[in-house]
Amino acid sequence: MYKNILIPIDESALSMRVIERGVELARAFGARVSFLYLQPDALNFVDGDAGLLHAMAPVLFARKYLWADGYVEAKARGWAQMHGVEADFIGGVNRGKVHEEIVATAAARAADLVVIGSHGRKTRLQKLFDSVTVKLILSSPLPVFVAETGIA
């Protein structure tokens, strides 16, 4: 049914669970996976908490913004390998709208399914207008599977 699954991930605990659920799904379908990690733009210190994080916790800054320790890639590749699923890893800097970059990468990789999680931390109104998952569901020409992670 599905042969090429795209799994967008970040460094969150939710994404670690999405890796597990996506690989389980790929194994069940006999599919291969492509993990997509869009790291935040480290050059933009003005917006958000990047500057504060850099000053207060340089190791965490390096992990989140510089992708320095390779943990996300190691977890993704390791989980796929452990379950006998062929996988590749695409890393890049997020410079646009995340949901649009996911759709473009899915098309470029000939994906036939996208597996993503949902944080579910926001109010319903915020979720409708600000959720990457909702925006992806609404804009993707491909089926989108929202993985149950048990993480809010």
C-alpha positions as CSV (number, residue, x, y, z in Angstrom):
1,M,0.0,0.0,0.0
2,Y,2.6,2.6,1.1
3,K,6.2,2.3,0.0
4,N,7.8,5.6,0.8
5,I,6.9,7.3,4.1
6,L,8.2,10.7,5.1
7,I,8.5,11.4,8.8
8,P,9.1,15.0,9.8
9,I,10.9,15.2,13.2
10,D,12.5,17.6,15.6
11,E,14.4,17.2,18.9
12,S,11.2,16.9,21.0
13,A,10.1,13.9,23.1
14,L,7.0,13.8,20.9
15,S,9.2,13.4,17.8
16,M,11.1,10.6,19.4
17,R,7.8,8.7,19.7
18,V,6.8,9.6,16.2
19,I,10.0,8.0,15.0
20,E,9.0,4.8,16.8
21,R,5.4,4.8,15.5
22,G,6.4,5.7,11.9
23,V,9.0,3.0,11.7
24,E,6.4,0.5,13.1
25,L,4.0,1.5,10.4
26,A,6.7,1.3,7.7
27,R,7.7,-2.2,8.9
28,A,4.0,-3.3,8.7
29,F,3.7,-2.0,5.1
30,G,7.2,-3.1,4.0
31,A,7.9,0.5,3.2
32,R,11.1,2.6,3.5
33,V,11.2,5.9,5.4
34,S,12.8,9.3,5.0
35,F,13.2,11.3,8.1
36,L,13.1,15.1,7.7
37,Y,14.7,17.2,10.3
38,L,14.3,21.0,9.8
39,Q,16.4,22.7,12.3
40,P,15.5,26.2,13.4
41,D,17.4,29.0,11.8
42,A,20.3,29.8,14.3
43,L,21.0,33.1,12.5
44,N,17.8,34.6,13.8
45,F,18.7,35.4,17.4
46,V,16.2,38.2,17.6
47,D,13.0,36.2,17.5
48,G,12.1,33.6,20.1
49,D,14.4,32.4,22.8
50,A,17.5,31.6,20.7
51,G,19.7,34.4,22.1
52,L,18.7,33.6,25.7
53,L,19.3,29.9,25.2
54,H,22.7,30.6,23.6
55,A,23.7,32.7,26.6
56,M,22.3,30.5,29.4
57,A,22.7,27.0,28.0
58,P,25.2,26.7,25.1
59,V,25.0,22.9,25.0
60,L,21.2,23.0,24.6
61,F,21.6,25.8,22.1
62,A,24.0,23.6,20.1
63,R,21.7,20.7,20.2
64,K,18.6,22.7,19.1
65,Y,20.0,25.2,16.7
66,L,23.3,23.8,15.4
67,W,22.3,20.1,15.4
68,A,25.8,19.6,16.9
69,D,25.5,16.3,18.6
70,G,23.6,14.3,15.9
71,Y,21.2,12.8,18.5
72,V,18.1,13.2,16.3
73,E,19.7,11.5,13.3
74,A,21.2,8.7,15.4
75,K,17.9,8.0,17.1
76,A,16.0,7.9,13.8
77,R,18.5,5.8,11.9
78,G,19.1,3.5,14.8
79,W,15.4,2.8,15.4
80,A,14.9,2.1,11.7
81,Q,17.9,-0.2,11.5
82,M,16.8,-2.1,14.7
83,H,13.5,-2.8,13.1
84,G,14.9,-3.7,9.6
85,V,13.4,-0.7,7.9
86,E,15.4,1.1,5.1
87,A,15.8,4.7,6.0
88,D,17.5,7.9,5.0
89,F,17.8,11.2,6.8
90,I,17.3,14.7,5.3
91,G,18.5,17.6,7.4
92,G,18.2,21.3,6.6
93,V,17.5,24.7,8.0
94,N,13.9,25.8,8.3
95,R,13.7,29.1,6.5
96,G,10.0,29.1,5.5
97,K,6.7,27.6,6.5
98,V,7.3,24.2,8.0
99,H,4.2,22.6,6.5
100,E,5.2,23.8,3.0
101,E,8.7,22.5,3.3
102,I,7.3,19.1,4.4
103,V,5.0,19.0,1.4
104,A,7.8,20.0,-1.0
105,T,10.1,17.3,0.5
106,A,7.4,14.7,0.3
107,A,7.0,15.5,-3.4
108,A,10.7,15.5,-4.1
109,R,11.1,12.1,-2.3
110,A,8.1,10.6,-4.0
111,A,6.6,9.9,-0.6
112,D,3.1,8.4,-0.6
113,L,2.4,9.0,3.2
114,V,3.5,11.5,5.8
115,V,3.6,10.4,9.4
116,I,3.6,13.3,12.0
117,G,2.7,13.9,15.6
118,S,0.8,16.6,17.3
119,H,1.8,18.3,20.5
120,G,-1.8,19.1,21.4
121,R,-0.6,21.8,23.9
122,K,-2.5,24.7,22.5
123,T,-6.1,25.9,22.8
124,R,-8.4,24.8,20.0
125,L,-8.4,28.2,18.4
126,Q,-4.5,28.3,18.4
127,K,-4.4,24.8,17.1
128,L,-6.6,25.7,14.2
129,F,-4.5,28.6,13.1
130,D,-1.0,27.7,14.3
131,S,-0.5,23.9,14.2
132,V,2.0,22.6,11.7
133,T,0.1,19.3,11.8
134,V,-3.3,21.0,11.0
135,K,-1.6,23.1,8.2
136,L,0.0,20.0,6.8
137,I,-3.3,18.0,6.8
138,L,-5.0,20.9,5.0
139,S,-2.3,21.5,2.4
140,S,-0.9,18.1,1.7
141,P,-1.9,16.2,-1.5
142,L,-0.8,13.1,0.3
143,P,-2.4,11.2,3.1
144,V,-1.2,12.3,6.6
145,F,-1.1,9.9,9.5
146,V,-1.1,11.6,12.9
147,A,0.7,9.2,15.2
148,E,-0.6,8.6,18.7
149,T,2.3,9.3,21.0
150,G,0.7,9.7,24.5
151,I,2.5,13.0,24.8
152,A,0.6,16.2,25.2
